[in-house]
Amino acid sequence: MRITESLLAGTCALLLAMQAQAADGQKIYAQGGANPAAMACATCHGPNAEGMAAGGFPRLAGLPAGYLQKQLEDFRSGARSNPIMQPIAAALSAEEMQAVSQTLAAKPAVAPAQASRADAAEGVGARLALRGAWERNIPECVSCHGPGGSGVGDSFPALNGQSAAYLSAQLNAWRQGTRKNDPNDLMGHVARSLTDAEVTAVSEYFANLSQ
């Protein structure tokens, strides 16, 4: 009987801790972290983490917690350079990073787009997204990021649901080396192999999938 009561107590404590963590994550997102330098995420990413396309701020809602936490850690270390995010990430504790990442992952994601390698590829952006350019060793985007660019696991984030401005900015960051947090330099290779026009075209392709 005592063992059962102990197990129940332990389960309740775990659930309460999880609820508290989720609540803390929402508070961090809406109001900022304990350190005043960790400003509220909602300021730039919107009240529901839907992103702000006009400012180039990405959608965070529904992205995997593991991916989000890694990006925060990379901003803090400098592996991913961004003058806005670096001081914010540096001001967050490890616990705050984990809590806000889990809160964001639990928010509704963009519905998967109906696009795959089986579809017709009309236009430069669609061809790169669905067919790649294998003569230049550029794989199709959906081979890693999933059908419609809806994301795969913690390593390949969703591309649909993001604005063209944000996607092109990231491709250019890979090209310029200001973003280098891919251990295999896969994205660095892909981005450096693209022309300016191709960066614009493939970014607009994925942005338009979610409209």
LOBAKOL-684786 format. One record per residue: residue in one letter; x, y, z of N, C-alpha, C in turn. Coordinates in steps of 0.1 Angstrom, whole numbers, padded with zeros to 4 digits, always signed. Atoms other than C-alpha are relative to their C-alpha. Layout:
AXYZXYZXYZ
...
REM end
This chain:
M+0008-0012+0000+0000+0000+0000+0009+0013+0000
R-0009-0012+0000+0028+0024+0009+0008+0002-0013
I-0007-0001+0013+0046+0016-0023-0009+0006-0011
T+0010-0006+0009+0014+0024-0043-0001+0015+0003
E+0002-0014-0003+0010+0057-0024+0013+0008-0004
S-0013-0006+0004+0047+0065-0030+0001+0003-0015
L+0000-0002+0015+0043+0059-0067-0009+0011-0004
L+0010-0010+0004+0012+0080-0069+0006+0014+0004
A-0005-0013-0004+0029+0108-0050+0011+0005-0009
G-0010-0003+0010+0059+0106-0073-0005+0004-0013
T+0006-0003+0013+0037+0107-0104-0006+0014+0001
C+0006-0013-0001+0018+0137-0091+0011+0011+0001
A-0010-0010+0000+0050+0155-0083+0007+0003-0013
L-0005-0001+0014+0063+0148-0118-0009+0009-0009
L+0010-0007+0008+0031+0161-0134+0000+0015+0004
L+0000-0013-0005+0032+0192-0112+0013+0008-0005
A-0012-0006+0005+0068+0198-0122+0000+0003-0015
M+0001-0002+0015+0060+0194-0159-0009+0012-0003
Q+0009-0011+0002+0031+0218-0156+0006+0014+0004
A-0007-0012-0004+0052+0243-0138+0010+0005-0010
Q-0010-0003+0010+0079+0241-0164-0007+0006-0013
A+0007-0006+0012+0053+0247-0192-0004+0014+0003
A+0004-0014-0004+0040+0277-0173+0011+0009+0000
D-0012-0008+0001+0075+0290-0169+0004+0004-0014
G-0003-0002+0014+0081+0286-0206-0009+0010-0006
Q+0009-0010+0006+0050+0306-0215+0003+0014+0006
K-0004-0013-0006+0060+0333-0190+0012+0006-0006
I-0012-0005+0007+0094+0335-0205-0003+0005-0014
Y+0003-0004+0014+0080+0337-0240-0008+0014+0000
A+0008-0012+0000+0055+0364-0231+0006+0012+0008
Q-0005-0011-0009+0074+0384-0204+0015+0001+0000
G-0015+0000-0001+0111+0375-0207+0005-0009+0011
G-0006+0008-0010+0135+0356-0185+0003+0007+0013
A-0003-0006-0013+0147+0362-0150+0011+0012-0002
N-0009-0011+0003+0176+0383-0164-0007+0010-0009
P+0007-0011+0008+0162+0416-0178+0005+0000-0015
A-0005+0000+0014+0185+0411-0209-0007-0010-0009
A+0007+0010+0008+0164+0381-0219-0014+0005-0002
M+0013-0007+0003+0136+0401-0234-0010-0010-0005
A+0011+0008+0004+0102+0386-0242+0001-0004-0015
C+0000+0006+0014+0102+0363-0273-0011+0006-0009
A+0012-0005+0007+0067+0376-0282+0002+0014-0007
T-0003-0014+0006+0082+0411-0289+0003-0001-0015
C-0004+0001+0014+0096+0399-0322-0007-0012-0007
H+0006+0012+0006+0080+0365-0328-0015-0001+0000
G+0014-0001+0000+0044+0375-0322-0006-0007+0012
P+0007+0006-0012+0019+0366-0294-0002-0015+0000
N+0002+0015+0001+0014+0331-0307+0011-0007-0007
A-0012+0006+0006+0049+0325-0320-0002-0003-0015
E+0003+0002+0015+0035+0328-0356+0011+0008-0008
G-0010-0007+0008+0065+0350-0366-0005+0014-0005
M+0003-0013+0006+0066+0385-0381+0008+0002-0013
A-0006+0001+0013+0073+0383-0418+0007+0013-0004
A-0005-0013+0004+0078+0420-0423+0014+0003+0006
G-0013-0003-0007+0107+0421-0398+0010-0011-0002
G-0008+0011+0002+0121+0388-0409+0002-0010+0012
F-0001+0008-0012+0114+0371-0376-0008-0013-0003
P+0006+0012+0004+0106+0334-0380-0011-0005+0009
R+0010+0007-0008+0077+0313-0369+0007-0010+0009
L-0006+0010-0010+0086+0292-0338-0010-0010+0004
A+0010+0009-0004+0053+0276-0331+0001-0014-0007
G+0001+0013+0005+0053+0238-0335+0014-0006-0005
L-0013+0005+0003+0091+0235-0342+0004-0010+0011
P-0004+0010-0011+0107+0205-0323+0008+0007+0011
A-0007-0006-0012+0119+0214-0288+0015-0002-0001
G-0014+0002+0001+0153+0198-0295+0007+0009-0010
Y-0005-0010+0010+0158+0220-0326+0001+0014+0006
L+0000-0014-0005+0148+0252-0308+0010+0001+0011
Q-0010-0001-0010+0170+0245-0278+0014+0000-0006
K-0013-0001+0006+0200+0238-0300+0003+0013-0006
Q-0002-0013+0006+0195+0271-0319+0003+0010+0011
L-0003-0010-0011+0194+0290-0286+0014-0002+0005
E-0014+0003-0005+0226+0272-0274+0010+0005-0011
D-0009-0004+0010+0242+0280-0308+0001+0015-0001
F+0000-0015+0000+0232+0317-0306+0010+0004+0012
R-0008-0004-0012+0248+0318-0271+0015-0003-0003
S-0014+0003+0003+0280+0301-0283+0006+0008-0012
G-0005-0007+0012+0283+0321-0315+0000-0009-0012
A+0000+0009+0012+0280+0291-0338-0011+0005-0010
R+0010-0007+0009+0249+0309-0352+0000+0014+0004
S-0002-0014-0003+0255+0346-0354-0013+0008-0003
N+0011-0009+0002+0227+0371-0349+0001+0011+0011
P-0002-0011-0010+0230+0405-0332-0011+0002+0010
I+0012-0001-0009+0195+0403-0317+0000-0012+0010
M+0002+0012-0008+0194+0367-0305+0012-0003+0009
Q-0012+0004-0008+0230+0364-0292-0001+0005+0015
P+0001-0004-0014+0225+0386-0261-0012-0006+0008
I+0012+0006-0007+0191+0372-0254+0003-0014+0004
A-0003+0014-0004+0203+0336-0255+0010-0001+0011
A-0010+0000-0010+0233+0345-0234-0006+0003+0014
A+0007-0004-0013+0209+0359-0207-0009-0011+0005
L+0009+0011-0004+0188+0327-0206+0008-0011+0007
S-0006+0012-0006+0196+0299-0182-0003-0013-0008
A+0003+0013+0007+0197+0263-0194-0014-0005+0002
E+0013+0004-0003+0165+0256-0176-0010+0009-0007
E+0009-0008+0007+0148+0286-0192+0000-0003-0015
M-0001+0005+0014+0160+0275-0227-0009-0012-0002
Q+0008+0012+0001+0145+0241-0221-0015+0003+0001
A+0014-0002-0002+0112+0254-0208-0006+0008-0011
V+0006-0008+0011+0106+0280-0235+0000-0009-0013
S+0000+0009+0012+0116+0254-0262-0012-0010+0000
Q+0011+0009-0001+0091+0229-0249-0014+0007-0002
T+0012-0007+0002+0064+0255-0247-0003+0003-0014
L+0002-0004+0014+0069+0266-0283-0003-0013-0008
A+0003+0012+0007+0070+0230-0295-0014-0005+0002
A+0014+0004-0002+0036+0224-0280-0010+0009-0007
K+0010-0009+0007+0020+0253-0299-0003-0006-0014
P+0004+0005+0013+0001+0245-0331+0010+0003-0011
A-0009-0001+0011+0023+0239-0361-0008+0003-0013
V+0006-0002+0013+0016+0249-0397-0005-0014-0006
A+0005+0012+0006-0005+0222-0415+0010-0004-0011
P-0009+0004+0011+0017+0201-0438-0005+0003-0013
A+0003-0003+0013+0018+0213-0473-0001-0012-0009
Q+0002+0012+0009+0007+0189-0501+0010+0002-0011
A-0010-0001+0011+0040+0189-0521+0010-0010+0003
S-0010+0010-0002+0064+0161-0527+0008-0001-0013
R-0008+0002+0012+0090+0149-0552-0008-0006-0012
A+0008+0006+0011+0062+0132-0572-0008+0011-0007
D+0007-0011+0006+0047+0167-0580+0008+0005-0012
A-0007-0007+0011+0054+0186-0612+0008+0012+0006
A-0009-0010-0005+0083+0210-0607+0001+0011-0010
E+0000-0011+0009+0075+0242-0625+0006+0013+0006
G-0007-0012-0005+0098+0272-0620+0013-0004+0007
V-0013+0003-0006+0133+0275-0605-0002-0004+0014
G+0002+0003-0014+0121+0274-0569-0005-0014+0002
A+0006+0013-0001+0100+0243-0574+0010-0011-0004
R-0009+0010+0005+0127+0225-0593+0011-0003+0011
L-0010+0002-0010+0153+0231-0565-0006-0007+0012
A+0006+0006-0012+0128+0222-0538-0003-0015-0002
L+0005+0013+0003+0115+0190-0555+0009-0009-0007
R-0009+0008+0008+0143+0179-0578+0015+0002+0003
G-0014-0003-0003+0175+0196-0566+0007+0004-0013
A-0008-0002+0011+0203+0203-0590+0013-0009+0001
W-0010+0010-0003+0223+0171-0589+0013+0002-0008
E-0012-0003+0008+0247+0183-0616+0010+0009+0008
R-0009-0009-0009+0260+0207-0589+0000-0006+0014
N+0001+0007-0013+0255+0181-0561-0009+0007+0010
I+0010-0006-0009+0225+0200-0547-0012-0009+0001
P+0012+0009-0001+0199+0176-0533-0013+0008+0001
E+0013-0007-0001+0162+0185-0534-0002+0003+0015
C+0002-0004-0014+0152+0203-0502-0009-0010+0007
V+0009+0009-0007+0124+0179-0495+0006-0014+0004
S-0006+0012-0004+0148+0150-0493+0004+0000+0015
C-0004-0001-0014+0159+0163-0459-0011+0006+0009
H+0010-0007-0008+0131+0186-0448-0014-0005-0001
G+0013+0007+0001+0103+0163-0457-0010+0005-0010
P+0010-0004+0010+0073+0165-0480-0006+0014+0003
G+0005-0013-0002+0063+0201-0485+0008+0008+0009
G-0009-0008-0009+0092+0212-0463-0006+0001+0014
S+0007+0000-0013+0072+0202-0432+0009-0004+0012
G-0010+0003-0011+0103+0192-0412+0001-0014+0003
V-0003+0014-0004+0119+0160-0401+0009+0000+0012
G-0008+0001-0012+0130+0154-0365+0006+0013+0005
D-0006-0012-0006+0152+0178-0346+0011+0007-0008
S-0011-0005+0008+0178+0183-0373-0005+0008-0012
F+0004-0006+0012+0157+0194-0403-0014+0007+0003
P+0012-0007-0004+0132+0222-0394-0010+0002-0012
A+0010-0003+0010+0100+0230-0412+0004+0013-0008
L-0002-0012+0008+0104+0254-0441-0013+0007-0004
N+0013-0006+0003+0067+0259-0449-0004+0007+0013
G+0004-0007-0012+0052+0284-0425+0010+0011+0003
Q-0010-0010-0002+0083+0306-0427-0001+0010-0012
S+0001-0010+0011+0084+0339-0447+0012-0002-0009
A-0011+0001+0010+0105+0342-0478+0012+0009+0005
A-0011-0008-0005+0125+0370-0461+0009-0007+0010
Y-0008+0008-0009+0135+0347-0433+0008-0011-0006
L-0006+0011+0007+0143+0318-0455+0012+0004-0008
S-0011-0005+0009+0165+0338-0479+0011+0006+0009
A-0010-0005-0009+0182+0355-0449+0009-0012+0006
Q-0008+0012-0006+0192+0320-0435+0009-0006-0011
L-0008+0005+0011+0204+0308-0469+0013+0009-0002
N-0012-0009+0002+0226+0339-0472+0009+0000+0012
A-0009+0002-0011+0239+0334-0437+0008-0012-0001
W-0008+0012+0002+0250+0299-0446+0010+0004-0011
R-0010-0004+0011+0266+0314-0478+0012+0008+0006
Q-0011-0009-0006+0285+0340-0458+0008-0005+0011
G-0007+0006-0011+0295+0318-0430-0004+0005+0014
T+0004-0005-0013+0277+0337-0403-0009-0010+0007
R+0007+0012-0006+0256+0306-0397+0008-0012-0004
K-0009+0011+0003+0277+0275-0394-0003-0011+0010
N+0003+0010-0010+0258+0252-0370-0005-0013-0005
D+0003+0013+0005+0255+0223-0392+0012-0009+0000
P-0012+0007-0002+0280+0196-0382+0006-0006-0013
N-0005+0006+0012+0282+0182-0417+0002+0011-0011
D-0001-0011+0009+0282+0216-0434-0009-0003-0013
L+0008+0003+0011+0254+0203-0456-0007+0013-0005
M+0007-0012+0005+0235+0236-0457+0010+0010-0005
G-0010-0009+0005+0267+0255-0461+0003-0003-0015
H-0003+0004+0014+0275+0235-0493-0012+0004-0009
V+0012-0003+0008+0239+0239-0506-0001+0015-0003
A+0002-0015+0002+0237+0276-0500+0011+0006-0008
R-0011-0006+0008+0271+0284-0514-0001-0004-0015
S+0002+0005+0014+0261+0265-0546-0011+0007-0007
L+0012-0007+0006+0230+0287-0552+0004+0014-0004
T-0001-0014+0004+0228+0319-0571-0009+0009+0008
D+0009-0009-0007+0211+0350-0557-0014-0003-0005
A+0014+0002+0005+0181+0343-0580-0006-0013+0005
E+0005+0013-0005+0179+0307-0568-0004+0001+0014
V+0003-0003-0014+0180+0318-0532-0014+0006+0002
T+0013-0007+0000+0150+0341-0538-0011-0009-0005
A+0010+0009+0006+0131+0315-0559-0004-0011+0010
V+0004+0011-0008+0133+0286-0535-0006+0005+0013
S+0006-0005-0012+0126+0308-0505-0015+0004-0002
E+0014-0003+0003+0094+0321-0522-0008-0012-0002
Y+0008+0012+0002+0084+0286-0531-0005-0005+0013
F+0005+0005-0013+0083+0274-0495-0009+0009+0007
A+0009-0010-0007+0068+0306-0482-0014-0001-0006
N+0013+0000+0006+0040+0303-0507-0008-0013+0003
L+0007+0013-0003+0032+0267-0497-0010+0002+0012
S+0008-0001-0012+0017+0279-0464-0010+0011-0001
Q+0009-0011+0001-0004+0307-0478-0014-0005-0005
REM end
